[in-house]
């Protein structure tokens, strides 16, 4: 592995260690949940209202892999650093988690009977993505220990940090009724 790849790996491990400091458990913070519900309820109501309109037809499913440029950035990084691509591929190893998540976001709100239920479905989808990314790290642990000489705990911390960062980004950026192509319910016509 060349020096640039080693520096990148070191930075990622340090970021993982920094992000994981202070985390006490896997339970969601009830204060954050309450704030999210308060801020999102009106948007979920608007989405459900839009879905119920006569002209609301769900578009064909599309996915960009991991949204927010994550898949694209990974691809560009792998082009710049062939050693990185050889070790990790040209797409994020957890990209299938993102595609499943996109399927849930595409149809978001379709089966919800209330804004609260739509909120809960979205939160559950995001938690499933977080868990899937962590599971990917567990599956790759042996391989990553061999490549980088890291301990199982370091790899676990790294993937927990990645999953947490992705979860937080999605919670902030994926709310319904925005013009974002990755919003909850993006398969439906935009809210009015």
N, C-alpha and C positions, 0 to 999 in steps of 0.2 A: 504494500500500500504506500502511495507517495505521501509526502508531507502535507499537502493540501487536504487529502482525504482524512489523514490522522487528525488534523486540526479540526475539521468539520465534525468528526466523530466525538472529539473531546468537548467541543462546544455543545453538541446535542446532549451529551451525558451531564454536563454541568447545568444546562437548562433544566433537565429532568430533575436533578437533585434540588435545584432552587425552587421549582414549582411545587415539588412534593413536600417541602418543608412546611409544617404547620397543618397538614391535612390530618384530621383526627379519625375520620371514618368515611364510609361510602354513602352515608345518608345525606340526602339533599338538605340544604339549609332552609328551614321553614320560613325564615324572614325573606330570603331571596325568592322562594316559591310564591309567597304572598305578594311581593312587589311585582313579580312577573305576571301573576294572575290579574292584578289590578290594571297593569299597563296593557295587557293583551285582550282582555275580555271584549272590549268594544270591537276590536279587529276580528275576533272569531265570530262575533255576532254578524258583522258585515259580510264575512266570507260565507257563512251559512245562509244569509239572506240572498247573496249573489247566486249560490249554488241552486237555490230553490226557484229562481226565476226561469221562465219558460225558455228563454234563449240561451241558457247556460248549458253548454255541452263540453264535456271534458276533452281536451286535446290529446293527441297521441303522446305516449310516454317518450320523454327524452331525458338524457343524462349527460353530464359533463364529467362523470367520474366523481372525484372529490372537488366540491365547489370552492369558490373563492380563489381560484387559481392554483390550488394545491396540486392537482394532478398535472396541470401544465407546467408548474414550477419544477416538479419532480422530474418531468420529462426533459426539461431544459438542463437541469442539474446533471442528469445522467448523460446527456450529450456532451457536456463540458468535461465531465470526469468519468471516463470509461471504466475506471476501477470501481467507482461507486455503482455504475450500472451493472457491472459483473456481479457485485455482491448483493445488490438490492433490486435489480430490474429497472425497467424504464418507466414503470408506473408504481405508485405507492403500493406496498404489500397489502395494505388494508383497503384497496380501492373497491373490492367487491362489497365491503361493508357500506361504502358510500353509495354504491349503485342500489343496494337494497333500501337504504335510507331514502334515496331519491324517489324510489317507487312509492314509498309511504308519503313523502312530501307532495308528490305529484297529485295523488288522490286525496290529500289532506282535507279533512272536513266532510268527505262524502258520506260517511256512515254516522257522523255525530248527530245527536239529537238536541244538543245544546252547546253553547259557547264553552261551558265548563268541560264538557266531554271532549270537544275539539282540542281544547288546551291540554287535557290529560293525554289524549292520543299523541299530540305533538311531543309532549315531554317524554312519554314512553318511547317514542321513536328515537328521540335524541339519546336517551339512556341506553337503548339497544345499540346504537352506533358506538357510543363510548365503550360499552362492554365488548363489542366485536373487535374494536381496535386493540383493546387490552388482550383479548384472546389471540389475536394475530401475533402479538409479542411473545406470548407463551409458546405458541407453535414455532416461532422462529428462534427461541431462546438458545437452543443448542448450536444452531448455525451462527448466531451472533456472538456467542461466547467464543467460538472457534475463530471467527474473523477478527474480533477486537480484543479478546482476552478479558472481557468484562465478566463480572459475576452475574448470577441469575438475578440477584436483588437489584443490581444496576440496570439490567435490561428491563426488569419489571418497572422500576422507577421511571425509566425513559418512556416506555409505552404508556404508563399511567399519565405522565406529563403530556404526551402527545394527545392522548384521548381527552384529557381534561381541557387542553387548549382548544381542541376541535369542538368539544361540547359547548364551551363558553362562547365560541365564535358563532355556532349555530343558534344558540339561545338568543344571542343578540341580533344576528343577521337574518334569521329565518322566520321572523314573525309574519303572520298573514297580512294580506292587503297592503303590500308594498309593490313597487314595480320590479323588485329583484327577481331574477329568473330562478332563484333557489328558494323562494318563499314557501311557506306552508300553503298548500293548495295551488301550486303553480300550474297544475294541469287545467284549472278552471279559468274562465275569463276573469280579468282583473276586477277587483271590487270597485264599486262606484262610490 
